[in-house]
Amino acid sequence: MFAAICLNEQNEPYYINLKLDPEEGAFLRTQYKDIIPGYYCNKVHWNSVNPDGEVPDDLLKDLLDKSYQLVFGGLSKKLQFTPTPVFIML
């Protein structure tokens, strides 16, 4: 999992949890009030981003890509090259 979407009571996204380098995550939390320590996650590596907040869309896309690369890079080579199903929990 490289991203998780937290939904509000109206079933709308209010946070996207992303894995980031701990130093980058800590820095971004000082720059944007809409980036906080990971909601329901390890707060060192995971950060929650309000997608409707002040974080620019280009930065959010960059953070999504970085999160994917960190998680994918942590998989074994066997898992990296094994086709796996995509699970979406609603």
C-alpha positions, 0 to 999 in steps of 0.5 A: 500500500502506498496510499490510503484515502480516509473518508468522512461521513459523507464518503468524501476524501478528507485525508490521503495517507502517503509514505515519505522520507521522514525528513521530507515529511517533517519539513512539509508538515512545517510548510503546510497546515494541511499535511499532518502526521499519518492518520492511523499510521506510523507517524514517522514515515506516513503523512496525511494530506488534505487533498482539498487544502492548500497543498498544490496539486503538483506537489500532491502528485509528486508526493503520490509518486514518491510514496509509490517509489518508497513502497515499491522499492522496499519490496523484494525483487520477486514481488516487484516483478510478480503481477499482483491484484489491486485491492480497493477497500471501500 
